[in-house]
């Protein structure tokens, strides 16, 4: 009961909105209705207390991803509403990809941990992450300023406003930018790699990656656009340099057009607006994952849409009540789909892994149903699980890896983030435990409810293992043991600290997951 009350309080605290748009709320189609009176998740329609406020955003982004250069070239129009009682004289943007280059704060952080980071020679080594080529500001009165003073400090860009932004007014930013995909030894979420490699060798540096294999590239587009920093009542502007973990963003609307080579299969945050154009029924049928149920693991994928240099296709998405936008694209993606209560669970498996992903959509749908009934309603129209060599969450989309049944706990965790990252948008940079820890807790709760006491494992034909191998108890494997293993060695930092302040990222940081989950299970017991 107490846990339910706590979860309800967290939900009410963050998910709410402003009421000046006349259109009926529809989060799946234009126009932007985020600020409508009938949007149940807009903060102004159900403020938790008098005087509460959040800032609102509407991003309109048009981007082309060039498979030959691995560069995103984009335009961004950002309408920003100042709902605070403060007059703003400057704003700040995050340029996350600038962390992955020599001389960055993250570079110094890595070296301080005794590591020797290596960066992609194509772009990163030359200091190219996200570059803003032009930025203009248009006031609410329609006056446009082209020459705006910008001050760049690695991953944080300060924009000096030509006119103060008063409370209850808005401003429009227009940006031209480029973001560069590259590969190196430093862990990053934005990735380009070969969609298919015969060896599928696991390597941080991916030494087999071929920049010139243009028709065989996989892209994960995350933290890829200039993103305005949050201005809130606790910190004012949140200007944490990106050190490789955790995020915080304003809720609002994203209208995003993504232009790729014609052979790419794409998914992203939001509702696809031009499905008949980019994914007609005959193509969708050819891409269905069931067609590849018996395909041998890691055997060469077929070519359903041939790669034609210069031939492009644009995918258009609309999303409301979200604070970020991510995409994934791969020519070998094959699609599974299951619907529960109007919510589509979509799986994207690379064809050479499709045999091991046959139940990914249906299992994801079970997770959505379970969390909706036990934690709170899932407020988005879809959830995506993608075979993307990762384990990370973004609104409506998770980037994953593995195969069944090994990916089941990963799915529970990353989909669980749709609640404590996607819908309850706490400042996870400042307090990662409120995001990762609560998600770790509900991951275990869900696994136990659907799988039982023990971790799901693949059946074995070896008699010795059948007789003697002990099963992993889910509660221990995903909560208690990981916490106790560190704690008994004296690695037991407080969890209520900034996510960048853990001295040993490979051990101490784990406590935002496991110590928090252990605490919540003990609280539940009490």
N, C-alpha and C positions, 0 to 999 in steps of 0.2 A: 504493500500500500504506500509506504513512504517513498519507495523508488518511483512508483507511478506519479506521485505528487511532484517529486523532484524533476522528472522528465517533463511533466506538463508545464512546470514553472520555466524550465529552460526554453521550451518551445514558445511559450507566450512571450518570453523576454525578447526574442529576436525576430519572429516572423510576423510582421504587420505592415501598413501603408498610408498615402495622401489622396484626397478625394476631390479632384478637380476635372477629371476627364469624363466626358459625357457618355462615351461609347460603353456598350455592355461588355463586361469582362470576358475575354476569350484569349487564353494564354497560348493558343496554337496558331493564331493567324494575325496578320496585320489588321488594323493599326495597333500601336502600342497602347495597351489598356492596363498596364501595371498600376497606375495611380487612380484607377476607377473606384467608385464607391462600393461596387459589389465584388471587388477582389478580396476574397476571404483571407489572403495572406499578406495584404499590404499593411504595414505597421500603423498607418494613421487611422485605419478602420477599426483597430482594437488595441490602442496604446495601453501598456501595462500600468501606467500612472500618468498623472497630469504633468505636462512639460516634456514628456518623452519625445525623442526625434531620432531619425536616421536620415542620411543623405540618399538621394535617388539618382540613378544613372540610366541612360539609354545609349547603347553603343550601336552604331551602324558601320559595319566593317566590310570592305570589299577587298579580297586578297587572292592573289595568284601564286600557286606553289609550282616553281619551275623544277622539273625533275632532272634537268641537265645541270643546273647550277646549285640546286638545293637552297634556293633563296625564296623567302616569302616577300613579295612586294605588295604593300597594302595601303589603302586609305582608310582613315578612321574619323568618323564624326561622333563626338561624344557630347550629349546634352547632360549637364550636371546641375542638379537642383540643390541649392543651399537651404535646407530646412532647419538649420541650427539657429540659435539666437545670436550668432557671432558674424561680424563682417569679415570676409576673407580677402586678404591682399595677395596671397599666393596659393598655388596648389602644387601637389607633388604627384609624380607618376612613378610606378615601378617598371623598370626595364630588366626583368629577371635574367635574361640570357647573358647580360653583361657580367654575371658572376663567373662565367666559364671562360676565363682568359687570364693570361699572365698579369700580375700586379693588382688583381682584384682583391677585395676584402676576403672573398671565399678562398682565393689562392693563398693568402696569408694565413687564413684559418687552417687550411689543409697542411701547410708547412709547419704550423705550430703544433699539429698533431703528429709530426714526424713523417709525413708523407711527401712524396715527390710527384706532384700532379703533372700529367702530360695533357696537352690540349691539341685539338684538331689542327693540323698544319694548314688546312685549306683556308679557314676563316678565323678560328678562335685564337690561334697564335698571333694573328695580326690585329687582335683587339676588336673583332667584329662579332657582336651578339645581336642586339637590337639597336638600330640606328634610326633616329628621326631626321628626315631630310627637310621637313618644313612643318611649322606649327603656327596656326593663326587662331585668334580668339574673336568670337562674335558675341556682343552683349545682348541682353534681353530686348534692348531698344533697337537692335539690328545694326549697330555700329561694329564694323569689322577692323581688327588690328592685325596687320601682317607681320610686323617686326616686333616680336615679343621676346623679352629677355629670358634666356634659358640658362640654368646652372646645373651641370651634370656632375654627380658624385657617384661614379660607378653604376650601381643598380637603381639609384634614386635621381630623378630629374625634377628640379625645382622650376616652376613656371611662375614668373612674376606677372600678376594680372595688370593690364593697362588701366583698368578701372576697378575699384573695390566691388566685390560681390556681396551685396547686402543680403540680410536674412529674407527668406521667402521670395527669392529671385533665382534666375538660372543663367547659365552661360553655355556657349557651344564652342568646343575645341575641334578644329579640323587638322588632322595630321597626315603626312605622308611618311611611311616608315618601311624599313626592310629588316627582316629577321633571318639569321643565317643558321641553317642546320649544319652540325659538324659532329665529330666523334672523338672521344679521348678517354683517358682513364678516370676522370672525375665523374662520379655518379651524377647523371642528369636524367630528367623525366622527358624532356623534348628530344626525340630520337629520330635518326634516319639509319636504317640498316637494310641489308638484302632481305627481301621478302622470303626468298628460298635459297638455302645453301645445302648442298648434299650432306655435309657433315653435321650441320646445326651445332657446331661446337660452341660451348658457352665461354664467352670471354668478355671482360669489361671493355677491352679496346676493340673488339670485333675485327681482328687483323685481316679477315677475309673480305671485308666490306670493299666494294668496288664502286667508286664514284661515277664511273663511266657506264655502269650497267643500268641505263636509264629506265628500262622497262621492268626492272625487278627490284624496285625500291619500296620500302615501307616507311611511312611517316606517322609520328605521333606529335601532334601540334598542341602543346600545352605551355602556358605562360609565355605565349608567343606574340602578343600584341601589347602596346603601351596601355597599362592598366592604372587608373587613378587610385591613389592611396586613400585609405579610409580616414575621414575626419570624424572623431567621436568625442563624447563627453569626458572620457577618462584620460585620453592622451592628447587630444587635439589631433594633429596630423600624425599618423603612424608611419614612420620613415625608417623602419628596420631595413638594413642592408640584407640582401638575400644571401644566406649562408647554406643553402642546399635543402632547407626543410621548412615546411609549414607556411600557411598563407592566411589572408584576411581580405575580404572585399565587400563592397557595397552591393545591395540587392537592386535589381532593376530589369531591364530588357536588353536582349541582344538580337539584332538582325544582321546575319552574317552570310556573305556569299563567298564560296570557296571554289576556285577554278583549278582543276587538276587535269593531267593527261587523261584522255578519254577512257583508257582501260582501267582506271582506278575504281575501286569500290570504297565508298566513303561513308562514315557515320560521325555524328557530332551531337553536342548539346542542342536540344531544341527539336522542333517539329519541322520535318522536311516539307518545303513549300511546293516543290516542282517534281514530285515523285514520278509522274507519268513521263516527264521529259528525261530524267537521268536514270531512273530505275523502272522502266516499263515492265509490264507483267511477264512478257516473254523472257526478258533478261533475268528478272527475279527468279523465274522458274529454273533457269539454267544454273543460277547461283545457289540454289537451295542445298543446304548442308546434307539433307537426306540422300542426295545423289552420290555422296562420297562416303557413305557409311562403312563400306568394306575396303576403302582405299588403304593400301599398306602405309604404315606410319613413315613419314619423311620420304616417300617416293615423289618423284617430280610432279608438280602440279600441271594441270591442263591449262590451255590458253583459251579462255572463253571470249574475251574481247582482246583482239590483237593490239599490241602497242604500235601506234602510228605517230611518229614524231610530228609535233606541231598541232595535232588534233586535240582539242580541249573540250571539257565539259564543266559546267558550273552547278554546284550544289548550293541551294539556298535554304537557310534555317532561321526560324523565329522561336525565341525562348523568353518567357517572363518568369518573375519570381526567382531568378538565379543571380549568382554573384560572380560567375566565371563562365568561360566558354572554351571547350576543348574539342579536338577532332582526331580521328585516326583514319588512315588511308592505306590500302594495300591491294595490289592487283590479284592476289590469291585468296582474298577473303571470300568465304562461303557463309551463307546466312541461315540461321535458325530463328524461329519466331513463335512465341506462345503468348496468348493474351489472358490476363486475369483481371476482372473488374474494370475493363476498359484500358488497362495498362499493358503496353506491349513489352515483353521481355525479349530482347534481341541478342543473339550470339553471333559473333564474327570470328570464325576460325580460319586460319590459313589452311588451304586445301590439304596440304601434306600432314596436317594435324586433325583433319575433320573427323576421322574415325574415333578419336578420343574426346571429341566435343559434342557428340550427338545429343546428350542430355543437358547441355549447358543452358539453353534457353528455358527449358522446363524447370530445371533446378533453380535458376534465378527467379523465375516466377513464384516458386514456392517460398523463396526467401522474402520477396516483396509481400506476399500474402501473410506470412508469419509476422513480420515486423509491423505491417499495417494493423494487424489485429492486436498485437501485444505492446507496441511502443506508441504508435500514432499513424494516421493515414499517410500513405505515400502521395505527395501532392503533384508529382510530375506525370507526364503522359507515357513515359517509356523509361526503360533501364537497359543499358548496353553492357555486355561483358565481351571484351575483345582480346583475342590471342595476340598480345603485343609485347611479350617479353618484359613484363613489369608487374607491379602490384600497387596501383595508385587510383585515386578517385577524383572525379570532377562531376559537376552537375549532370545527372542523367547518364553518365558514361564512366565505366571503369576499365582500366588497362590491366590485363592479367597475363597469366602464363600457365604452363603445366598441362595436365590432362586429368580426366576423371579416374578415380575419385579424389586424387590429390588436390585438385583445385577447389574442392567444396568449402574448406575453411577459408580459403582466399576469397572466394565469392561472398561468403557470409561477411567477411570483414570489409571488403571494399564496397559492397552494396550497403552494409550498415552505415558507412560514412555518408550515405545520402541523407541520413537523419542528422548526425552530429557534425557533419561538415556542410552538406548541401542545404538542409532546411533550417537547422539550428546553427547559424553562421557565426559562432564565437570567434574571438581572436585567437586562433590556434598557434600563431607565432608567439604570442605572449604566454599562453597557457595551453600547451599541447595536450595535457591530460584531459581537458574538457572535450577534446575531439578524439584523439587516439585511445585514451583510457576508457571512455564510455563506449566507444565502438568495440574495443576488445572485449568488454563485458558482455555486450549484447551478441557479439559473435559466438561466445561460448554458450550463452543462453539458447541461441538458435540452433547451434550444432547439437546440443544435448536434446533439444525438443524433437528434431527431425532425425538425427542419426543415433540417438541413444547415448549410453554412458561412454562409449569408446570412439576414438577417432576413426573416420572411414578410411579403409585401406583396400588395396587391390587383393583379391583372393590369390593364394599361392598353391601350387601343386606339390611343393616340397614337403614331405611328411615330417621332416625334422622341425621345420619352421611351424607347421601346423600344430605340432605337439608342444614345442617348448617356447616359442616366441610369445612374450607377453604383449597383450594389447595396450595401446596407449590410452590412458584415461583422459578424456577431453578436458576436464577441469584442471588436471595437472599439466597436461601438455600445453594448453593455451592460456594458462593463468598462473597457478601457484608455483610450479616448478621453475619457470623462468625467473620469477621474482626471487625465490629462495636461493637459487643457484648463485645469484649475484650477492644477495644480502649476507649469506654466510661467509663471503669473502670480503665483507666490509664495503661492498659497492652498493650503497643504499642511499642515494641522494634524495632530498625532498622533491616531490613531484610538482610542487606549487612554485616553480621557477620558470623563467623565460626559456623557450625551447633551444636557444643558442648558447645557454649558459651551462649545459652539461659538459663536464670536463672530459668525459670519455664517451664519445658518441656511439662507439660500438658496444658499450655495456651499460653505462649509466642511463643513457637515453631510453633504453628499453623499458625503464620503470614507468614512463608515461603510459605505456601499454599495460604492463603486467602488474605493477604495484597498484595502479588505479583499479584494475579489474579485481585484484585480490581484495582491496579495500571495499569495493562495492559488494562483493560476495559476502564478506564478513558483515557489512552493514545490513545486507539482506537477512543474514542469519540472525543478527541481533533483533 
